[in-house]
Amino acid sequence: VWARPANNSSIRITPALYRDKLIFGTDGKISSVCFKTGRSDWETGLKGKKVSEFLLRKDKIYFVTYERTNDSWLYCLDVSKGSVVWSRKLDHWNFRKPAFAGGVWIGGNEIQCFNETTGKMKFKHAWEMADCHSVIGSWDSIVVSNPYGYIAKVSIKR
């Protein structure tokens, strides 16, 4: 039906579909095109060249960008305009997809939770298993895993 260049760059993660928008990340950018026509909706420049997979929630898109060790940022963008709602430089290197459970969670050498509206840190915990590979959330807990064969459920106190 349509084809177009992806900002003259390769797409390294699965694009996300939100209503009528196809959202994708390329080197240092996140872009949206109309799913029906392929016409460009918006493009936003980012700190960090690589983009994690996306978490879509309530007309917002959350993701991590990274470039090299200790250069990672967590972003929240308005899906309709592509404008940055907030961004936060992370204390540790991260390239994992965020999760949601009472806040925006990310893993890495520590587990962190951020307020979805303001980006303010709500919770931070060094996980003794290190290198938290993934985080998934439910209404009262998160599950974390690492590449060394460990998985754990963490209760969220509200």
SULPENOR-V339942 format. One record per backbone hydrogen bond with DSSP energy under -0.5 kcal/mol. NH is the residue of the N-H (numbers start at 1). CO is the residue of the C=O. Records with the same first field share a line. If there is no record, write none. Layout:
NH: CO / CO
//
This chain:
7: 5
9: 6
12: 10 / 25
16: 23
18: 16 / 21
21: 18
22: 33
23: 16 / 21
24: 31
26: 29
28: 26 / 49
29: 26
30: 44
31: 24
32: 42
33: 22
34: 39
35: 20
38: 34
41: 32
42: 32
44: 30
46: 28
50: 66
52: 64
55: 62
57: 60
60: 57
61: 77
62: 55
63: 75
65: 73
66: 50
67: 68 / 71
71: 68
73: 65
74: 88
75: 63
76: 86
77: 61
78: 83
79: 59 / 77
82: 78
85: 76 / 83
86: 76
88: 74
90: 72
99: 105
101: 103
104: 114
105: 99 / 103
106: 112
111: 125
112: 106
113: 123
114: 104
115: 120
119: 115
122: 113
123: 113
125: 111
127: 109 / 125
128: 126
130: 127
132: 108
133: 145
134: 145
136: 143
138: 141
142: 154
143: 136
144: 152
145: 134
146: 150
147: 131
149: 146
152: 144
154: 142
156: 140
157: 155
158: 156
//
